[in-house]
Amino acid sequence: MAAARGQRGGDRDVPAAPGAAEVTMPIPPIADAPMQRARAIPEAAVARLAVYLRVLSGMAEQGIVTLSSEELAAAAGVNSAKLRKDLSYIGSYGTRGVGYEVSVLVDQIERILGLTRSHSVAVVGIGNLGHALANYGGFPSRGFPVAALFDVDPDLVGVPVGGLPVSHIDDIPRICTEREISIGVIATPPAAAQAVCDRLVAGGVASIVNFAPVVLQVPDHVEVRKVDLAVELQILSFHVARRADSMNVNGSALGNVDGVVIGR
Ligand SMILES: NC(=O)c1ccc[n+]([C@@H]2O[C@H](COP(=O)([O-])OP(=O)(O)OC[C@H]3O[C@@H](n4cnc5c(N)ncnc54)[C@H](O)[C@@H]3O)[C@@H](O)[C@H]2O)c1
């Protein structure tokens, strides 16, 4: 059981859309980047850095050596001013007339995101979602090997999923400690999520991705990211409603959705 619980280390929704309210996050300690420890990066910018990294990695695979901020911004779907601001957080300003060196930028972003070493992942709840996550080949190649699977269902325990046998949840603390699991993914029904979270914390897991629609209570040193596709759909719905509403206003520059007045 987690001893001290509090909200500081509790759920944080994954930033949904560019332009969402920005929460400042301290850069985690990175052994080989001591100069950057003291700086803080807005949480939404951290999410965008991960997007830039994905785009840059694809470009590196295509043999692209340098690119301009406009090119990278277009490929990442953000405006170039925001991109330059994001890259300034990591001390990367590019070279006038040349742009950014792809390999250098990849290294810098990987260091800031703490991706210079791999983070072993445990998935708990091997149902529909857990099966998909366990079988997804994209995690190991991005530095997140799935190293443990857990479920409570006796029909699943011992059965390999994605090449890894499912273990019983009673073994979460021991196996997580032995396999040095750093990230736990919770894909159980909501009623089971808190107890599963407590077991992961007891096994030394300090980063949790929670798919269950429930707010988890965790000690301060534990970071929880809550992933909720329904929230993403609701945000899209909000933007659709906002666009439709502003069209109905017939040429007016303002729209009104559910009592919220939105400037265009
Ligand atoms: N966030 C999202 O976008 C999103 C999308 C889909 C599902 N979900 C959520 O993810 C969770 C899983 O959804 P699903 O469709 O895979 O459900 P599922 O019913 O197919 O699978 C749940 C699994 O959890 C296991 N389980 C039950 N109690 C457990 C416990 N105490 N410890 C360990 N395992 C336990 C079950 O045996 C089962 O294998 C649900 O909470 C669902 O609401 C979230």
The ligand as an SDF file (V2000), in Angstrom:
LIG
                    3D

 44 48  0  0  0  0  0  0  0  0999 V2000
   -8.4330    5.7160  -21.8290 N   0  0  0  0  0  0  0  0  0  0  0  0
   -8.8860    5.2200  -22.9290 C   0  0  0  0  0  0  0  0  0  0  0  0
   -8.8100    5.8450  -23.9440 O   0  0  0  0  0  0  0  0  0  0  0  0
   -9.4670    3.8660  -22.8550 C   0  0  0  0  0  0  0  0  0  0  0  0
   -9.8740    3.2010  -23.9910 C   0  0  0  0  0  0  0  0  0  0  0  0
  -10.3720    1.9200  -23.8260 C   0  0  0  0  0  0  0  0  0  0  0  0
  -10.4550    1.3950  -22.5550 C   0  0  0  0  0  0  0  0  0  0  0  0
  -10.0990    2.1170  -21.4850 N   0  0  0  0  0  0  0  0  0  0  0  0
  -10.1470    1.6030  -20.1300 C   0  0  0  0  0  0  0  0  0  0  0  0
   -9.1140    0.6270  -20.0270 O   0  0  0  0  0  0  0  0  0  0  0  0
   -9.5020   -0.3870  -19.1380 C   0  0  0  0  0  0  0  0  0  0  0  0
   -9.4230   -1.7230  -19.8400 C   0  0  0  0  0  0  0  0  0  0  0  0
  -10.3410   -1.7700  -20.9140 O   0  0  0  0  0  0  0  0  0  0  0  0
  -10.5080   -3.1310  -21.7160 P   0  0  0  0  0  0  0  0  0  0  0  0
  -11.4790   -2.8570  -22.7880 O   0  0  0  0  0  0  0  0  0  0  0  0
   -9.1630   -3.6560  -22.0930 O   0  0  0  0  0  0  0  0  0  0  0  0
  -11.1610   -4.0530  -20.5890 O   0  0  0  0  0  0  0  0  0  0  0  0
  -11.1960   -5.6500  -20.5320 P   0  0  0  0  0  0  0  0  0  0  0  0
  -12.3690   -5.9950  -19.6870 O   0  0  0  0  0  0  0  0  0  0  0  0
  -11.0980   -6.2360  -21.8950 O   0  0  0  0  0  0  0  0  0  0  0  0
   -9.8540   -6.0330  -19.7690 O   0  0  0  0  0  0  0  0  0  0  0  0
   -9.6430   -5.7840  -18.4030 C   0  0  0  0  0  0  0  0  0  0  0  0
   -8.6090   -6.7740  -17.9110 C   0  0  0  0  0  0  0  0  0  0  0  0
   -8.2850   -6.4290  -16.5770 O   0  0  0  0  0  0  0  0  0  0  0  0
   -8.2240   -7.6280  -15.8290 C   0  0  0  0  0  0  0  0  0  0  0  0
   -8.4390   -7.3410  -14.4270 N   0  0  0  0  0  0  0  0  0  0  0  0
   -9.5940   -7.2210  -13.7390 C   0  0  0  0  0  0  0  0  0  0  0  0
   -9.3490   -6.9670  -12.4430 N   0  0  0  0  0  0  0  0  0  0  0  0
   -8.0090   -6.9340  -12.3210 C   0  0  0  0  0  0  0  0  0  0  0  0
   -7.1300   -6.7290  -11.2260 C   0  0  0  0  0  0  0  0  0  0  0  0
   -7.5940   -6.4780   -9.9990 N   0  0  0  0  0  0  0  0  0  0  0  0
   -5.8110   -6.7760  -11.4490 N   0  0  0  0  0  0  0  0  0  0  0  0
   -5.3240   -7.0200  -12.6840 C   0  0  0  0  0  0  0  0  0  0  0  0
   -6.0940   -7.2210  -13.7680 N   0  0  0  0  0  0  0  0  0  0  0  0
   -7.4240   -7.1790  -13.5790 C   0  0  0  0  0  0  0  0  0  0  0  0
   -9.2820   -8.5360  -16.4210 C   0  0  0  0  0  0  0  0  0  0  0  0
   -9.0350   -9.8930  -16.1080 O   0  0  0  0  0  0  0  0  0  0  0  0
   -9.1060   -8.2260  -17.8950 C   0  0  0  0  0  0  0  0  0  0  0  0
   -8.1540   -9.0680  -18.4980 O   0  0  0  0  0  0  0  0  0  0  0  0
  -10.8910   -0.0130  -18.6520 C   0  0  0  0  0  0  0  0  0  0  0  0
  -10.7800    0.6660  -17.4210 O   0  0  0  0  0  0  0  0  0  0  0  0
  -11.4100    0.9080  -19.7380 C   0  0  0  0  0  0  0  0  0  0  0  0
  -12.3670    1.8150  -19.2390 O   0  0  0  0  0  0  0  0  0  0  0  0
   -9.6020    3.3180  -21.6160 C   0  0  0  0  0  0  0  0  0  0  0  0
  1  2  1  0
  2  3  2  0
  2  4  1  0
  4  5  1  0
  4 44  2  0
  5  6  2  0
  6  7  1  0
  7  8  2  0
  8  9  1  0
  8 44  1  0
  9 10  1  0
  9 42  1  0
 10 11  1  0
 11 12  1  0
 11 40  1  0
 12 13  1  0
 13 14  1  0
 14 15  2  0
 14 16  1  0
 14 17  1  0
 17 18  1  0
 18 19  2  0
 18 20  1  0
 18 21  1  0
 21 22  1  0
 22 23  1  0
 23 24  1  0
 23 38  1  0
 24 25  1  0
 25 26  1  0
 25 36  1  0
 26 27  1  0
 26 35  1  0
 27 28  2  0
 28 29  1  0
 29 30  1  0
 29 35  2  0
 30 31  1  0
 30 32  2  0
 32 33  1  0
 33 34  2  0
 34 35  1  0
 36 37  1  0
 36 38  1  0
 38 39  1  0
 40 41  1  0
 40 42  1  0
 42 43  1  0
M  CHG  2   8   1  16  -1
M  END
$$$$
